[in-house]
């Protein structure tokens, strides 16, 4: 797909480009480049001006576009990871939720969420990463909106989103899975499907949960081991999906001996120029004629 690009990068990117319509490919690559090469950025305007040398209008329309596009990109990424996972005897899946602190009256999906620094105002996503052959790779990111900010009938709890993620893993990955999660997700709707799939899990658990052991129900605190265990919402979700893809591209393209994400992204930036990556949009356009 590009003579100037290492084979690892082109082979991974071809999955994502195949999921997009021809006019979307350049916008996809421009945003991906911005995520990888711009150390800090605050807007699509900055990515558009520094990478594509244009106004941000088309890039903004790409992010705010159809839900189907964002879903196709995420499914395409999962197809690639599932192919890798099914070659392994076991993979680890970690489910958690992440809060991005944001403020502003016109930002969609804002709410008050738990974070590592306590309660924070911002946007929240339920995420899942997989450990495959020693590498941590992003499997899914699903935006969570508080009930008050959702259109009627569209609210899905964090538990609902985590269940959907587990269903996707069960349908696409056919090897042994160990699921790691915190106490928020340690409940029957999550644990029963894990047990039915024949997987194992490691989880924190709240002291007020009731377990059934040997046919007898008991409150967890009675057990010694109880404590072990963008403004546009559509644009935000597309952004998160592209962050996930950019992260996986860097991880999959880096040599195995490099440890830590900083070393890997530095190697990626030093290996190719973003002009080489942009040329892929021209190559794809020519091939589709």
Buried (B, 14 or more C-beta within 10 A) or exposed (E): BBEEBBEBBBBBBEBBBEBBEEEBBBBBBBBBBBBBBBEEBEEBBBBBEBBBEEEBEBBBEBBBBEEEBBBBBBEBBBEBBBEBBEEBEEBBBBBBBBBBEBEEEEBBBBBEBEBEEEEBBBBBBBBBBBBBEEBBBBBBBBBBBBEEBBEEEEBBEBBBBBBBBBEBBBEBBEBEBBBBBBBBBBBEEBBEBBEEBEBEBEBBBBEEBEBEEEEEEBEBEEBEEBEEBBBBBBBBBBBBBBBBBBBBBBBBBBEEEBEEEEEBBBBBBEBBBBEBBBBBBEBBEEEEE
